[in-house]
Amino acid sequence: MNIWISGANRGLGYEAAAEAIRRGHSVIACCRNPQKDGERLYALQDHCPGRVVIAELSITDEAMVEKHAAQLQEQGTRIDAIINNAAVLVGREHSLEELQLDNMRSSFEINVFAPMNVVKHLLPFMKQRADESAEPAVIMNVSSEAGSIHHAYGGDYPYAMSKAALNMFSQQLRSYVEARGIHVYSVHPGWMRTDMGGANAPTDPADSARGMLDLIEQRVEAHTRLAFIDYLGRPMDI
Ligand code: NDP
């Protein structure tokens, strides 16, 4: 499989890239500043020549994503899976009175508009039911339990609301592309030990990455009416 991943330089994104390579897949590993922050990706590339493409990409910049898509077209690249992983957790004020609306804007930019932008421009390069490949293609938007309306906790407005919107996008996208044989999931990866999750989190991001790859490879079936699931394929409360 050829797997496209955003925010692949660290945290869950890097683990997903490394796990995909371990399983024999190829990756298009995107990050905004590979020269500065891509050291682990370059090591992965050296280790597996020909299977790791490192793309410098600012996913919030539509013109840049369009240019990236044009390059894929020129190269005749087909994509089996998109993992929209990059996100920010900012503006952790717990009271509405302290809320900085700029944090709402930047969170929606990266956590919602960027994945939409990516899918908008990369959809033409995804394998479709009509293609030779028997495996369905997958779009995986990395979400969070924080985006569950059912479990709303009255804090983290920018992050929680942007992930709730991402879940809605996933659901709408599922309706739009399911006839083409493309599966769409909005995946809660667990509370993970990453820069975002902190050192006390219970989940190793490598375990989350393995679960996500199992879903992409259809080793775990997630036949849920709603797209929002966890990394083991279990339904999440929307
Ligand atoms: P990290 O903070 O460790 O990594 C975030 C990644 O997103 C980095 O690669 C970062 O790139 C990239 N990124 C952030 N802002 C931008 C931007 N403006 N443009 C491009 N790339 C950007 O996060 P995690 O690995 O922990 O999180 C991965 C996913 O899992 C996210 O979607 C997150 O919401 C979700 N999640 C995480 C949980 C956790 O406990 N960690 C819990 C639930 C969900 P750079 O290095 O350039 O900043």
Residues whose N, C-alpha, C, O or C-beta is under 5 A from the ligand:
A	BS01	NDP	G7 A8 N9 R10 G11 L12 G13 R32 D37 L57 I59 N85 A86 A87 V88 I110 V142 S143 S144 P189 G190 W191 M192 T194 D195 M196 G197
